[in-house]
Amino acid sequence: MRTVQVQEITEQIREMCILVNHELSQDMQEKLAEAKSCEESVLGKQILEQLEENLQIAGEDMIPICQDTGMAFWKLAKMYT
């Protein structure tokens, strides 16, 4: 039986979480490209192109993606009373 260090498991899970929040799997990217090539409406093509652009930005800038709306942004503000 192999002994695995907790730190190793933690690091692997951390890396997986980062990956799935910043990149789509290859099969999902292919389906998105396929949908864009089959789309007939101008607006539909524009939306799919925007999603592709958002995915590229998310990967390059390490910004979490949101597959239905583009990218997720977090804003933190300090409230004063």
C-alpha positions in Angstrom: 0.0 0.0 0.0 1.2 3.5 -0.8 1.3 6.2 1.7 0.3 9.7 0.5 1.0 12.9 2.3 -1.9 15.1 3.2 0.0 18.1 1.7 0.2 16.2 -1.7 -3.5 15.6 -1.7 -4.3 19.1 -0.7 -2.1 20.6 -3.4 -3.7 18.3 -6.1 -7.2 19.3 -5.1 -6.2 23.0 -5.0 -4.8 22.8 -8.5 -7.9 21.0 -9.8 -10.1 23.7 -8.3 -8.1 26.4 -9.9 -8.2 24.7 -13.3 -11.9 24.1 -13.4 -12.6 27.7 -12.4 -10.4 29.2 -15.1 -10.5 26.8 -18.1 -13.1 24.7 -19.9 -12.3 21.1 -20.7 -11.3 20.4 -24.3 -14.6 18.7 -25.1 -16.6 21.7 -23.8 -14.4 24.1 -25.9 -15.1 21.9 -29.0 -18.9 21.9 -28.3 -18.8 25.7 -28.0 -17.0 26.1 -31.3 -19.4 23.6 -32.9 -22.4 25.5 -31.6 -21.0 28.8 -33.0 -20.4 27.3 -36.4 -24.0 25.9 -36.5 -25.7 29.0 -35.1 -27.8 30.8 -37.7 -28.8 34.0 -35.9 -26.4 37.0 -35.7 -27.2 37.6 -32.1 -26.6 33.9 -31.2 -23.2 34.0 -33.0 -22.3 37.2 -31.1 -23.1 35.7 -27.8 -21.1 32.6 -28.5 -18.1 34.7 -29.7 -18.4 36.7 -26.4 -18.3 33.5 -24.4 -15.2 32.4 -26.3 -13.5 35.7 -25.6 -14.5 35.5 -22.0 -12.9 32.1 -21.7 -9.7 33.3 -23.3 -9.5 36.2 -20.9 -10.3 34.0 -17.9 -7.5 31.6 -18.8 -5.0 34.4 -19.5 -5.8 36.6 -16.5 -6.8 33.7 -14.1 -10.3 35.1 -13.6 -12.9 32.6 -12.7 -15.3 31.8 -15.5 -19.1 31.5 -15.4 -20.3 29.4 -18.3 -23.7 31.1 -18.6 -22.9 34.7 -18.2 -19.2 35.1 -19.0 -17.0 35.8 -16.0 -17.6 36.1 -12.3 -16.4 39.2 -10.6 -16.1 39.8 -6.9 -16.3 43.2 -5.3 -15.5 43.7 -1.7 -16.4 46.9 0.0 -16.0 48.1 3.6 -19.2 49.5 5.0 -19.1 52.5 7.2 -21.8 53.3 9.7 
